[in-house]
Amino acid sequence: MKLRILASSILLVCAIAPAFAGTHTLLPQQAGDMVPTVLIAHATPKATTIATPATGVHVERQPVSISWPLAHNAPLQPIPQAFTRSSREYWTDVSASELHQGIRLPLSAPGAIIRLSPSDRIGGRLHPTNMRLQLGRQSLPVDKAASQIADAQSLHAAGMDVPDASVVIRLKSELGSGLATLQAPAASGRYVVHVFEPESTLSVRARADRDDLLLGHRVHVRVAMQDGDRPIPLIAAGGFLRAPDGTTTLLDYHRQVDGSFTVDAMPTTISSTPGLWEIHSFTVGDDAAGNEVRRDTTTVFAAATPDARLDGVAETRRATDQGIDITLGVKAANSSRYAVSGVLYGRDTGTGKLVPAAYAQSAAWLPSGDGQLVLHYDPASLHGIGAPYELHDLRLQDQPAISLVERRALAMRFDSP
């Protein structure tokens, strides 16, 4: 009798299991999503370039899958916020002859910190006792104008990676602010002069509209100055786009009616070096008294070659451990190790609200062509939630290239696995 009951139960489970499976189409692309339309194959397959013994780099071929529960009140951000940095500093590149004559450094607040670093092999060590600073009616040797001085040895000991022969000077607060002139009669070669004004209320911020994009797409950046919380119109702005391999492209900035400037940048070529792209912006404004204020700022973003994409179809089913499996189709232009990740949302069984339940990621080596990756959410992650479900922050990455090739804030909805 017990054997009959057991056999019946097994048959019942087998009969019910297919009913839990479902095939779904991913939701249409939304504003802010990043979805490739055309795939680009690398000129040289990464499998050959990266996995060769000469490089000494190992690319894992074994598939990996992870899942862990999330707090139902976790403050998740489905659309990543672009990098934003507020700047109270600027840089200038000068020659020895310019330093002999004296370089102009506008200072908007007392207590400015000035760093001089040689930028070529013949850039010599500068001694504060042999340098002179003029600010207003005051003209002093730099060692008398400074409240603190640090040489390269001291900076290295503090953990700063600066060229040898660098020197940092903090000006005395009682000297005030205004247009300073710095002279170094013993200078040789070229130098980078960095001015940081920690006490200034005037800053410039460059804000990009996204933190990553695909080659051939644009990033839009707004550059604005403010005095504390009050917007200040900029007089001028310029800058360039810097690729990870160091190549640069000049950018065309456009003045806006509110006094800010905007610029669009579009990486179009694959960088020979992996890393982030940078937009360097150089600005000029003025303070309430009409004195010049200079600020430089940088914003960064990732640009990926669209060598893979999701094929737009997902299959859901109840896993053997009673978790949920979501199988996603992948179209790849190159053989590589790809990873997919996403956050599963469900209805809280207590409140009925849609809440985050679990994060999962899966990675495997896929040949070029059509492949699949499976997100597995274990049973522990599903405790306290039920249908309907939603898949948020779905991402596809090319791991050896360290690039994100697709991202969807809301990818799909389904009632049951």
C-alpha positions in Angstrom: 0.0 0.0 0.0 2.8 2.4 0.9 4.6 1.6 -2.3 1.4 2.4 -4.3 1.0 5.7 -2.5 4.7 6.6 -3.2 4.4 5.6 -6.8 1.3 7.7 -7.2 3.0 10.7 -5.6 5.9 10.5 -8.0 3.6 10.3 -11.0 1.7 13.3 -9.7 4.8 15.4 -9.3 6.0 14.4 -12.8 2.6 15.3 -14.2 2.5 18.7 -12.5 6.2 19.7 -13.1 5.8 20.7 -16.8 2.9 23.0 -15.9 5.3 25.2 -13.8 7.5 25.9 -16.8 6.9 29.0 -19.0 8.4 30.8 -21.9 8.5 34.6 -21.7 9.6 37.5 -23.9 11.7 40.2 -22.2 9.9 43.5 -21.8 10.7 46.3 -24.4 13.7 48.4 -23.8 13.0 51.3 -21.5 14.7 54.7 -21.1 18.1 54.3 -19.5 18.4 50.7 -20.6 21.5 49.6 -22.6 20.6 47.0 -25.2 22.8 46.2 -28.2 21.2 46.2 -31.7 24.2 45.2 -33.8 27.0 42.8 -32.5 30.6 43.5 -33.2 33.2 40.7 -33.2 36.7 41.4 -32.0 39.3 41.4 -34.7 41.2 38.8 -32.6 39.2 36.3 -30.6 39.8 36.9 -26.9 40.1 33.2 -26.3 43.4 33.3 -28.3 44.7 36.7 -26.9 43.9 36.2 -23.2 44.4 32.5 -22.6 47.8 32.2 -24.3 50.7 31.0 -22.0 52.6 34.2 -22.9 50.1 36.4 -21.1 50.0 34.3 -18.0 46.3 35.2 -17.6 43.9 32.3 -16.8 40.3 32.5 -18.0 38.1 30.1 -16.0 36.1 27.7 -18.1 34.0 26.1 -15.3 30.4 27.4 -14.9 29.6 29.2 -11.7 26.2 30.0 -10.2 25.4 32.0 -7.0 22.3 33.2 -5.2 21.6 35.0 -1.9 18.6 36.5 -0.3 18.1 40.3 0.0 16.3 42.2 2.8 12.8 43.0 1.7 13.4 46.7 2.5 16.8 46.9 0.8 17.2 50.3 -0.9 18.2 49.0 -4.4 18.9 51.3 -7.3 18.0 49.6 -10.6 19.5 52.3 -12.7 23.1 53.0 -11.6 23.9 56.6 -10.9 26.7 58.1 -13.1 29.9 59.2 -11.5 29.8 62.8 -10.2 32.6 64.7 -8.6 32.7 68.2 -7.2 36.0 70.0 -7.8 37.8 72.9 -6.1 41.0 72.5 -8.0 42.7 73.0 -11.3 45.9 72.0 -13.1 48.2 73.8 -15.5 51.2 72.6 -17.5 54.0 75.1 -17.7 57.6 75.4 -19.0 60.7 76.5 -17.1 60.7 79.8 -19.0 57.2 80.5 -17.8 58.2 79.8 -14.2 61.2 82.1 -14.6 58.9 84.9 -15.6 56.1 84.0 -13.1 52.9 82.1 -13.7 49.5 83.5 -12.7 47.4 81.5 -10.3 44.0 82.9 -9.4 43.1 81.9 -5.8 39.4 82.2 -4.7 40.1 81.5 -0.9 42.9 81.7 1.6 45.0 78.6 2.5 45.4 77.3 -1.1 47.6 74.2 -1.6 50.0 74.3 -4.6 51.8 71.2 -5.9 54.6 71.4 -8.5 55.7 68.1 -10.2 58.2 67.7 -13.0 56.5 66.3 -16.2 59.7 65.5 -18.1 63.1 64.1 -17.4 64.8 67.4 -17.1 62.3 68.9 -14.7 64.6 69.8 -11.7 63.9 69.9 -8.0 62.5 73.2 -6.9 63.5 74.6 -3.5 60.9 76.9 -1.7 63.7 79.2 -0.5 64.5 80.0 -4.2 60.9 80.5 -5.3 58.8 83.7 -4.8 55.1 84.3 -4.5 53.4 87.6 -5.1 49.8 88.1 -3.8 48.3 91.5 -3.8 50.9 93.9 -2.4 52.8 91.1 -0.8 55.9 89.6 -2.3 57.6 86.8 -0.3 59.9 83.8 -0.6 57.7 80.8 -0.8 59.2 79.3 2.4 58.0 82.5 4.2 54.6 82.4 2.5 53.9 78.8 3.3 52.4 77.4 6.5 53.5 73.9 5.4 55.9 72.5 2.9 56.3 68.8 1.9 58.9 67.3 -0.5 58.6 64.1 -2.6 60.1 61.9 0.2 57.5 63.1 2.7 54.7 62.7 0.2 55.8 59.1 -0.6 55.9 58.3 3.1 52.3 59.6 3.3 51.3 57.2 0.5 51.1 59.7 -2.3 52.4 58.5 -5.7 54.1 61.6 -7.0 57.1 62.1 -9.3 60.5 62.6 -7.6 61.3 66.3 -7.1 57.7 67.2 -6.4 57.0 69.8 -3.8 53.7 70.8 -2.1 53.2 74.2 -0.5 50.2 75.3 1.7 49.9 79.1 1.8 49.4 80.9 5.1 45.7 81.8 5.5 46.6 85.4 6.5 47.9 86.0 2.9 44.3 86.0 1.8 43.2 85.3 -1.8 43.3 86.9 -5.2 45.6 86.7 -8.2 48.9 85.2 -7.2 52.1 85.1 -9.2 54.6 82.2 -8.6 58.2 82.5 -9.8 60.9 79.8 -9.8 64.1 81.1 -11.3 65.9 77.8 -11.0 63.2 75.7 -12.8 64.3 73.5 -15.7 62.1 71.4 -18.0 58.4 71.3 -17.7 56.1 71.1 -14.7 52.5 70.3 -13.8 51.1 72.8 -11.3 48.1 71.7 -9.3 46.1 74.2 -7.2 43.6 72.9 -4.6 41.5 75.3 -2.6 40.0 73.4 0.4 38.6 76.5 2.0 36.8 77.8 -1.1 33.0 77.7 -1.4 33.2 77.8 -5.2 33.1 74.4 -7.0 32.4 72.9 -10.3 30.6 69.6 -10.9 30.5 67.5 -14.1 27.5 65.2 -14.2 27.1 62.5 -16.9 23.7 61.1 -17.9 25.0 57.5 -17.6 27.8 55.4 -16.2 28.3 53.0 -19.1 27.5 52.8 -22.8 28.2 50.8 -26.0 30.7 52.0 -28.6 29.0 54.3 -31.1 26.6 55.7 -28.4 26.9 59.1 -26.7 27.3 60.2 -23.2 25.9 63.6 -22.3 27.7 65.7 -19.6 26.6 68.9 -17.9 29.3 71.1 -16.3 28.1 73.7 -13.8 29.7 76.0 -11.1 28.2 76.8 -7.8 29.0 78.9 -4.7 27.8 76.7 -1.9 24.3 75.8 -3.0 23.9 78.8 -5.3 24.4 78.4 -9.1 27.1 80.6 -10.6 27.3 81.1 -14.4 30.5 79.9 -16.1 32.4 82.1 -18.5 34.0 79.4 -20.5 34.5 75.6 -20.7 36.5 73.2 -22.8 38.0 69.8 -22.5 38.7 66.4 -24.1 37.8 62.8 -24.1 40.6 60.4 -23.0 40.5 56.7 -23.9 42.0 54.1 -21.5 45.0 53.8 -23.8 45.7 57.5 -23.4 44.5 58.8 -26.8 42.6 62.1 -26.6 39.8 63.8 -28.6 38.9 67.5 -28.2 35.3 68.1 -27.3 32.9 70.9 -28.3 31.2 72.5 -25.3 27.9 74.4 -25.6 26.8 77.2 -23.3 23.3 76.9 -21.8 20.9 79.7 -20.8 21.5 78.9 -17.1 25.3 79.5 -17.4 26.2 75.9 -17.4 27.9 74.1 -20.3 27.1 70.7 -21.9 29.0 68.4 -24.1 28.4 65.1 -25.9 31.1 62.5 -26.3 31.0 59.3 -28.3 33.7 56.6 -28.2 33.8 55.0 -31.6 37.0 52.9 -31.5 38.0 50.0 -29.3 40.7 51.0 -26.9 43.9 48.9 -26.9 43.9 49.1 -23.1 41.0 48.1 -20.8 39.8 50.6 -18.4 37.5 53.6 -18.0 37.0 56.5 -20.4 37.4 60.0 -19.0 36.0 63.4 -19.9 38.3 66.2 -18.6 36.6 69.6 -18.4 38.4 72.9 -17.8 36.3 75.9 -16.7 36.6 79.6 -16.0 34.1 81.6 -13.9 34.3 84.5 -11.5 33.3 85.2 -7.9 31.0 87.9 -6.5 33.8 90.5 -6.8 34.5 89.6 -10.4 37.7 87.8 -9.7 38.7 84.9 -12.0 37.9 81.4 -10.7 39.4 78.3 -12.4 38.2 74.8 -11.9 39.0 71.5 -13.6 36.9 68.4 -13.2 36.8 64.8 -14.5 33.9 62.4 -15.0 34.4 58.7 -16.0 32.4 56.0 -17.7 32.7 52.6 -19.2 32.4 51.9 -22.9 31.9 48.3 -24.1 32.2 46.6 -27.4 28.7 45.0 -28.1 29.9 41.5 -28.7 26.9 39.7 -27.1 23.3 40.3 -26.2 20.3 38.5 -24.7 18.1 37.0 -27.4 15.0 38.4 -25.8 13.5 35.1 -24.6 13.5 33.6 -21.1 12.2 30.3 -19.7 11.1 29.9 -16.1 10.7 26.7 -14.2 10.6 25.2 -10.7 14.1 23.9 -10.0 14.7 20.5 -8.5 15.5 22.1 -5.1 12.1 24.0 -5.3 13.9 27.2 -6.2 13.4 29.1 -9.4 15.5 28.8 -12.6 15.4 31.5 -15.3 17.1 30.4 -18.5 18.2 33.3 -20.7 19.3 33.0 -24.3 22.5 34.7 -25.3 23.8 35.5 -28.8 27.6 36.0 -28.9 29.8 37.3 -31.6 32.9 36.0 -29.8 33.7 33.0 -27.7 34.2 34.3 -24.2 33.2 33.8 -20.6 29.9 35.6 -20.1 27.9 36.3 -16.9 24.3 37.2 -16.3 22.9 38.6 -13.1 19.6 39.9 -11.9 17.4 40.8 -8.8 14.2 38.8 -8.4 11.3 40.7 -6.9 8.1 39.1 -5.5 5.0 39.9 -3.5 5.5 39.9 0.3 3.1 37.3 1.6 2.5 39.5 4.7 2.0 43.0 3.1 1.3 42.1 -0.5 3.9 44.7 -1.6 6.4 44.1 -4.4 9.8 43.6 -2.6 13.3 42.5 -3.6 13.9 38.9 -2.7 17.2 37.6 -4.1 20.2 38.4 -6.2 21.6 35.7 -8.5 24.5 35.5 -11.0 25.6 32.8 -13.4 28.8 32.7 -15.5 30.0 30.2 -18.1 32.2 30.0 -21.2 30.1 30.3 -24.3 31.2 29.7 -27.9 30.2 32.2 -30.5 26.6 31.8 -31.7 23.6 30.9 -29.6 24.0 29.9 -26.0 22.2 30.0 -22.6 22.9 31.1 -19.0 20.7 30.1 -16.1 19.9 32.3 -13.1 19.1 30.0 -10.1 17.3 31.4 -7.1 17.5 29.0 -4.2 14.5 28.1 -2.0 15.9 30.1 1.0 15.8 33.3 -1.1 12.1 32.8 -1.9 11.0 32.6 1.7 8.2 35.0 2.5 7.4 36.0 -1.1 5.1 34.7 -3.9 3.9 35.5 -7.4 3.7 37.6 -9.3 7.4 38.0 -9.8 9.6 40.5 -11.6 13.2 40.4 -12.7 15.0 43.7 -12.2 18.5 45.0 -13.0 19.3 42.3 -15.5 22.9 42.5 -16.7 25.0 40.7 -19.3 28.8 41.0 -18.9 31.8 39.9 -21.0 34.0 39.0 -18.1 37.5 38.8 -19.7 36.9 42.1 -21.4 35.6 43.5 -18.1 32.7 45.1 -19.9 28.9 45.4 -19.4 27.2 44.8 -22.7 23.5 44.8 -21.7 21.5 46.2 -18.9 17.7 46.3 -18.3 16.2 48.0 -15.3 13.0 45.9 -15.6 13.4 42.8 -17.7 10.3 40.6 -17.2 7.2 39.8 -15.2 5.8 36.3 -14.6 3.1 34.8 -12.4 4.7 31.4 -11.5 7.7 29.4 -12.5 
